[in-house]
Amino acid sequence: MRTARGFTLLELVVVIAIFAVFSLMAYGGLDSVLKTREQVEQAQDRIAQLQKAYLRLRNDLQQIRGRPARDGFGDVQPAVRSAERGYLEFTRAGWRNPLRLPRAGLERVAYRFEEGELIRMSWRVLDLAQDSKPVETVLLDRIDSVRWRYLDESRQWRETWPAEILDRPETSAPPQAIELTLRIEDLGEVFYLFRVGSDFPVIPTSFGSSGGGDQTGTQNDLTRDVQG
């Protein structure tokens, strides 16, 4: 006569405990992998955002031209001008016109820092009116501070541009190079250095005044090593 055999209560408790330990270890490992993957994806997205911002800035600043423009109040502004709170405004070339609209290939562009964001602004017209509204795009977010510096012809770095107050702002030439320092929450300080333009003429414009002939000047090339 065969006797029935089975697991005792103690053996079942031990087996369940072992399975519980293995399950806990497996869950911890899976959770760690998922968190690491999420962090890597966030880092990749952030790097991609910085790369896109760099390309946008490079395309804008390397296309700077020495053409002054009027603001919304009719005052003549230099081709490149800075203001407080990380504001930079300039005239750039290369504004594509695939539809061949009746407009110029020059564009007025500005960057401003507001509430932790670096915002790009562009206008549909070069000389602004009071009702001219910019097209705004957030270039970067989670920024603590923005600092611009400008390299003049004597290879000295300036905190503002134009470096001095001029009686005729339209005669102000653009800087040789522009440096941007960003203090970012998750990355610390990030430095961008851009060469401005390439052998472009400075174009002081008379804006309708009589006797104002065109005067042009040529900007010197920068060497590869820009030293402050």
C-alpha positions as CSV (number, residue, x, y, z in Angstrom):
1,M,0.0,0.0,0.0
2,R,1.5,3.3,-1.1
3,T,1.4,6.3,1.2
4,A,0.6,9.8,-0.1
5,R,3.5,12.2,-0.1
6,G,3.4,16.0,-0.3
7,F,5.0,19.2,0.9
8,T,4.9,20.2,4.4
9,L,3.8,23.7,5.5
10,L,7.3,24.6,6.4
11,E,8.6,23.7,2.9
12,L,5.9,25.8,1.3
13,V,6.7,28.8,3.4
14,V,10.4,28.4,2.5
15,V,9.6,28.1,-1.3
16,I,7.3,31.2,-1.2
17,A,9.9,33.2,0.7
18,I,12.6,32.3,-1.9
19,F,10.2,33.3,-4.8
20,A,9.5,36.6,-3.0
21,V,13.2,37.4,-2.6
22,F,13.8,36.6,-6.3
23,S,10.8,38.7,-7.4
24,L,11.9,41.6,-5.3
25,M,15.4,41.5,-6.8
26,A,14.1,41.2,-10.3
27,Y,11.7,44.1,-9.8
28,G,14.5,46.3,-8.3
29,G,16.8,45.5,-11.3
30,L,14.0,46.2,-13.8
31,D,13.1,49.5,-12.0
32,S,16.8,50.6,-12.1
33,V,17.0,49.8,-15.8
34,L,13.9,51.8,-16.6
35,K,15.0,54.8,-14.6
36,T,18.4,54.7,-16.2
37,R,16.8,54.5,-19.7
38,E,14.6,57.5,-18.8
39,Q,17.5,59.5,-17.6
40,V,19.5,58.7,-20.8
41,E,16.5,59.7,-23.0
42,Q,16.2,63.0,-21.1
43,A,19.9,63.7,-21.5
44,Q,19.7,62.9,-25.2
45,D,16.7,65.2,-25.6
46,R,18.6,68.0,-23.8
47,I,21.7,67.6,-25.9
48,A,19.6,67.6,-29.0
49,Q,17.9,70.8,-27.8
50,L,21.3,72.4,-27.2
51,Q,22.6,71.4,-30.6
52,K,19.5,72.8,-32.3
53,A,20.0,76.1,-30.4
54,Y,23.6,76.2,-31.4
55,L,22.7,75.7,-35.1
56,R,20.1,78.4,-35.0
57,L,22.4,80.9,-33.2
58,R,25.2,80.1,-35.6
59,N,23.1,80.6,-38.7
60,D,21.8,83.9,-37.3
61,L,25.0,85.4,-36.1
62,Q,27.2,84.3,-39.0
63,Q,24.7,86.1,-41.3
64,I,24.8,89.4,-39.5
65,R,25.0,92.4,-41.9
66,G,25.8,96.0,-41.3
67,R,22.4,97.4,-42.2
68,P,20.8,99.6,-39.5
69,A,17.0,99.6,-39.0
70,R,14.3,101.7,-37.6
71,D,12.4,100.6,-34.4
72,G,8.7,101.0,-33.8
73,F,9.1,104.6,-32.8
74,G,11.0,105.6,-36.0
75,D,14.4,105.9,-34.4
76,V,17.4,104.6,-36.2
77,Q,19.0,101.6,-34.5
78,P,22.5,100.2,-35.3
79,A,22.9,97.0,-37.2
80,V,23.7,95.2,-33.9
81,R,22.6,96.5,-30.5
82,S,22.4,95.0,-27.0
83,A,20.2,95.9,-24.1
84,E,19.6,94.8,-20.5
85,R,18.5,91.3,-19.4
86,G,20.2,89.4,-22.1
87,Y,18.7,91.2,-25.1
88,L,20.4,91.2,-28.5
89,E,19.0,92.6,-31.7
90,F,20.6,92.6,-35.2
91,T,20.1,92.5,-38.9
92,R,20.8,89.2,-40.7
93,A,20.9,88.1,-44.3
94,G,19.8,84.9,-45.9
95,W,16.1,85.1,-45.3
96,R,14.8,82.6,-47.7
97,N,12.0,83.6,-50.0
98,P,10.8,80.4,-51.9
99,L,7.5,82.0,-52.8
100,R,9.2,85.1,-54.2
101,L,7.2,87.5,-52.1
102,P,7.9,91.3,-52.5
103,R,10.3,91.6,-49.6
104,A,14.0,91.9,-48.9
105,G,16.3,89.1,-48.1
106,L,17.4,90.9,-44.9
107,E,15.6,90.2,-41.6
108,R,15.6,91.8,-38.2
109,V,16.1,89.3,-35.4
110,A,16.4,89.5,-31.6
111,Y,17.1,87.2,-28.7
112,R,15.8,87.9,-25.2
113,F,16.0,86.1,-21.8
114,E,12.8,85.9,-19.9
115,E,11.6,83.6,-17.1
116,G,14.3,81.0,-17.6
117,E,13.9,80.8,-21.4
118,L,16.0,82.0,-24.3
119,I,13.5,83.3,-26.9
120,R,14.2,84.1,-30.5
121,M,12.2,86.9,-32.1
122,S,12.0,87.8,-35.8
123,W,9.9,90.4,-37.7
124,R,8.3,90.2,-41.1
125,V,9.6,93.7,-42.0
126,L,13.1,95.2,-41.5
127,D,12.1,98.7,-40.5
128,L,9.5,98.3,-37.8
129,A,6.2,100.1,-37.3
130,Q,4.4,100.4,-34.0
131,D,2.1,97.6,-34.9
132,S,4.9,95.2,-36.0
133,K,4.6,92.0,-34.0
134,P,7.5,89.5,-33.8
135,V,7.3,85.8,-34.4
136,E,8.6,84.2,-31.1
137,T,10.2,80.8,-30.7
138,V,11.5,79.4,-27.4
139,L,15.0,78.2,-28.2
140,L,16.1,76.9,-24.7
141,D,14.5,76.6,-21.3
142,R,15.6,75.9,-17.7
143,I,18.2,78.7,-18.0
144,D,19.4,80.6,-14.9
145,S,21.3,83.4,-16.7
146,V,22.4,84.7,-20.1
147,R,25.5,86.7,-20.8
148,W,26.6,88.2,-24.2
149,R,30.1,89.6,-25.0
150,Y,31.3,91.3,-28.1
151,L,34.7,91.4,-29.6
152,D,35.7,94.8,-31.2
153,E,38.3,95.6,-33.8
154,S,41.0,96.0,-31.3
155,R,40.3,92.4,-30.0
156,Q,38.9,93.7,-26.7
157,W,35.8,92.1,-25.2
158,R,32.9,94.4,-24.5
159,E,29.8,93.8,-22.3
160,T,27.5,96.0,-24.5
161,W,27.2,96.9,-28.1
162,P,27.8,99.4,-29.5
163,A,30.7,99.8,-27.1
164,E,30.2,103.6,-26.9
165,I,27.3,106.0,-27.5
166,L,27.3,107.3,-31.1
167,D,25.7,110.4,-32.5
168,R,24.9,108.4,-35.6
169,P,23.9,104.9,-34.7
170,E,23.8,103.9,-38.3
171,T,27.6,104.2,-38.6
172,S,28.2,101.5,-35.9
173,A,29.8,98.4,-37.4
174,P,29.0,95.0,-36.0
175,P,31.4,93.3,-33.7
176,Q,34.1,90.8,-34.9
177,A,32.7,88.0,-32.8
178,I,30.0,87.3,-30.2
179,E,30.3,85.1,-27.2
180,L,27.3,83.6,-25.4
181,T,27.5,82.1,-21.9
182,L,24.5,80.2,-20.6
183,R,24.1,79.0,-17.0
184,I,21.8,76.0,-17.3
185,E,20.1,74.3,-14.4
186,D,21.1,70.7,-15.3
187,L,24.4,71.3,-17.1
188,G,26.1,74.2,-15.5
189,E,27.8,76.8,-17.8
190,V,27.8,76.4,-21.6
191,F,29.9,78.6,-23.8
192,Y,29.2,79.5,-27.5
193,L,31.6,81.5,-29.6
194,F,30.5,82.7,-33.0
195,R,32.4,84.6,-35.7
196,V,30.2,87.5,-37.0
197,G,29.6,87.7,-40.8
198,S,32.3,87.3,-43.4
199,D,33.8,90.3,-45.2
200,F,30.5,92.1,-45.3
201,P,30.2,95.9,-45.9
202,V,29.0,98.2,-43.2
203,I,26.1,100.1,-44.7
204,P,25.3,103.5,-43.0
205,T,21.9,104.5,-44.4
206,S,20.8,108.1,-44.7
207,F,17.1,107.1,-44.4
208,G,16.0,109.9,-46.7
209,S,18.3,112.7,-45.6
210,S,19.8,114.8,-48.3
211,G,23.4,114.6,-49.2
212,G,23.9,111.2,-47.6
213,G,26.2,109.2,-49.8
214,D,26.7,105.5,-49.3
215,Q,29.8,104.7,-47.3
216,T,31.1,101.3,-47.0
217,G,33.8,99.6,-45.0
218,T,35.1,96.1,-44.8
219,Q,35.4,94.1,-41.7
220,N,38.7,92.4,-41.0
221,D,38.8,88.6,-40.9
222,L,39.1,86.9,-37.6
223,T,41.9,84.5,-37.0
224,R,40.9,81.0,-35.9
225,D,42.0,81.6,-32.3
226,V,39.9,84.4,-30.8
227,Q,41.4,85.5,-27.5
228,G,39.7,87.8,-25.0
